[in-house]
Amino acid sequence: MTGGLKDETEEEFLHSPFIRKQGNIYKPNNKAMDNESLNEKTLEDVHTKEIDLVNRDPKHINDDVVKVDFEDVIAEPAGTYSFDGVWKASFTTFTVTKYWCYRLLTALVGIPLALIWGIFFAILSFVHIWAVVPCLKSYLIEIHCLSRTYAICVHTFCDPLYEAMGKCLSSIRIRMTKEV
């Protein structure tokens, strides 16, 4: 800062919130911004992004879902063991049946349910964006007018009444004595 002069560009940007230092978002004057961020080929499509086939629950949504393994369902206490071959065959049968039954159910029902859930969340997003939020904003704008009117009425009628009652009752003194 020399001589207390302000940079003219900083002052211009302070008073115009729609123009950034890179330029107007519709007519950028920054060549790097024009070539990189507005070029449609460089934008990533979130719908066709690469998915992780190893970690299929990266946000740990299903941590509370019951994870049932063979040992959680079938257990033999000490002293009552079946044949080792029966135990191994039971483990294999349980594990393979659970694995393939889940895969078969997801193949048959997973895609239709994904379609239904996609439609549901699209409708939910649409209703929230185009109906709920505008209604709430409209309500808040309208209720603001009513709240100001209510506040004026309270200050006009109730404040003098309560102030007068306070002055009248302020001279009341209570003294307690304990007789022995």
C-alpha positions in Angstrom: 0.0 0.0 0.0 1.6 3.2 -1.1 0.2 6.5 -0.3 -3.1 5.0 0.8 -4.3 4.3 -2.8 -6.5 1.3 -3.4 -6.1 -1.0 -6.3 -8.8 -0.1 -8.8 -9.5 -3.7 -9.8 -9.9 -4.9 -6.2 -12.4 -2.1 -5.5 -14.3 -3.0 -8.7 -14.6 -6.6 -7.7 -15.7 -5.7 -4.2 -18.8 -4.0 -5.5 -19.7 -6.4 -8.4 -20.3 -9.9 -7.0 -21.1 -11.4 -10.5 -17.7 -10.7 -12.0 -14.8 -12.7 -10.8 -11.1 -12.0 -11.2 -11.0 -14.5 -14.1 -13.7 -12.5 -15.8 -17.4 -12.9 -16.4 -18.5 -16.5 -16.3 -20.1 -16.1 -19.8 -17.3 -14.1 -21.4 -14.0 -15.0 -19.7 -11.1 -12.7 -20.2 -8.7 -15.3 -18.8 -7.4 -17.6 -21.6 -6.6 -20.4 -19.2 -10.2 -20.3 -17.9 -11.6 -20.1 -21.4 -9.6 -23.1 -22.7 -9.7 -25.4 -19.7 -12.8 -25.0 -17.5 -15.4 -24.0 -20.2 -14.3 -26.5 -22.8 -16.9 -29.3 -22.8 -14.4 -32.0 -23.6 -12.5 -31.4 -20.4 -15.5 -31.7 -18.2 -15.9 -35.0 -16.6 -19.3 -36.7 -16.8 -20.3 -37.9 -13.4 -22.7 -40.4 -14.8 -20.0 -42.4 -16.6 -17.2 -42.1 -14.1 -15.0 -45.1 -13.2 -16.5 -47.1 -10.4 -14.5 -49.0 -7.8 -15.3 -52.8 -8.2 -13.2 -53.7 -5.1 -14.6 -51.3 -2.4 -18.3 -51.1 -3.3 -19.2 -49.3 -0.1 -16.7 -46.4 0.1 -18.9 -44.3 2.3 -19.7 -47.1 4.7 -23.5 -46.9 4.2 -24.1 -50.5 5.0 -21.9 -50.9 8.1 -25.0 -51.5 10.3 -26.4 -54.2 8.0 -26.3 -57.6 9.4 -23.3 -59.4 8.1 -24.0 -63.1 8.6 -21.3 -65.7 8.2 -21.4 -69.4 8.7 -19.9 -69.1 12.2 -22.6 -66.6 13.2 -25.4 -69.0 12.3 -24.1 -72.5 12.9 -21.8 -73.3 15.8 -21.1 -76.6 17.6 -20.2 -76.4 21.3 -17.4 -78.3 22.7 -18.2 -82.0 23.1 -20.8 -82.2 20.3 -18.9 -82.2 17.1 -20.2 -83.6 13.8 -17.9 -85.4 11.3 -15.2 -83.1 9.9 -16.4 -83.8 6.4 -20.0 -82.9 7.3 -18.7 -79.7 8.9 -16.7 -78.7 5.9 -19.5 -79.6 3.4 -22.0 -77.6 5.5 -19.6 -74.6 5.5 -19.2 -74.8 1.8 -22.9 -75.3 1.1 -23.9 -72.4 3.3 -21.3 -70.0 1.9 -21.8 -70.9 -1.8 -25.6 -70.8 -1.5 -25.6 -67.4 0.2 -23.1 -66.1 -2.4 -25.0 -67.3 -5.5 -28.5 -66.6 -4.1 -27.4 -63.0 -3.5 -25.9 -62.7 -6.9 -29.0 -64.2 -8.5 -31.4 -61.9 -6.6 -29.3 -58.9 -7.5 -29.3 -59.9 -11.2 -33.1 -60.4 -11.3 -34.2 -57.6 -8.9 -31.2 -55.2 -8.6 -31.6 -53.5 -12.0 -35.3 -52.9 -11.8 -34.9 -51.6 -8.2 -32.1 -49.4 -9.3 -34.4 -48.0 -12.0 -37.2 -47.4 -9.4 -34.8 -45.8 -6.9 -33.3 -43.6 -9.6 -36.8 -42.4 -10.6 -37.7 -41.9 -6.9 -34.6 -39.8 -6.1 -35.0 -37.8 -9.3 -38.6 -37.0 -8.3 -37.5 -36.2 -4.8 -34.7 -33.9 -6.0 -37.1 -32.2 -8.4 -39.8 -31.6 -5.8 -37.2 -30.4 -3.3 -35.5 -28.0 -5.8 -38.6 -26.7 -7.6 -41.3 -26.9 -4.9 -40.1 -27.2 -1.3 -37.3 -24.7 -1.2 -39.2 -22.0 -3.2 -42.3 -22.5 -0.9 -40.1 -22.2 2.2 -38.4 -19.0 0.9 -41.8 -17.6 0.0 -43.2 -18.4 3.4 -40.2 -16.8 5.1 -40.6 -13.7 3.1 -44.3 -13.5 3.8 -43.9 -14.3 7.5 -41.3 -11.6 7.9 -43.9 -9.0 7.1 -46.3 -10.6 9.7 -43.6 -10.8 12.3 -42.8 -7.1 11.9 -46.5 -6.3 12.3 -46.8 -8.6 15.3 -43.7 -7.0 16.9 -45.2 -3.5 16.4 -48.4 -4.5 18.0 -46.6 -6.1 21.0 -44.4 -3.0 21.5 -47.5 -0.7 21.1 -50.0 -2.5 23.4 -48.2 -4.9 25.6 -45.0 -3.1 26.5 -46.8 -0.1 28.1 -49.1 -2.4 30.0 -46.3 -4.6 31.4 -44.2 -1.6 32.1 -47.0 0.0 34.1 -47.6 -3.3 36.0 -44.0 -3.5 36.7 -43.9 0.0 38.2 -47.0 -0.7 40.3 -45.7 -4.0 41.6 -42.1 -2.8 42.1 -42.9 -1.3 45.5 -44.1 -4.6 47.0 -41.6 -5.8 49.6 -41.7 -9.2 51.2 -40.0 -9.6 54.5 -39.8 -13.0 56.2 -39.0 -13.5 59.8 -38.5 -16.7 61.6 -40.0 -16.9 65.1 -38.4 -19.2 67.6 
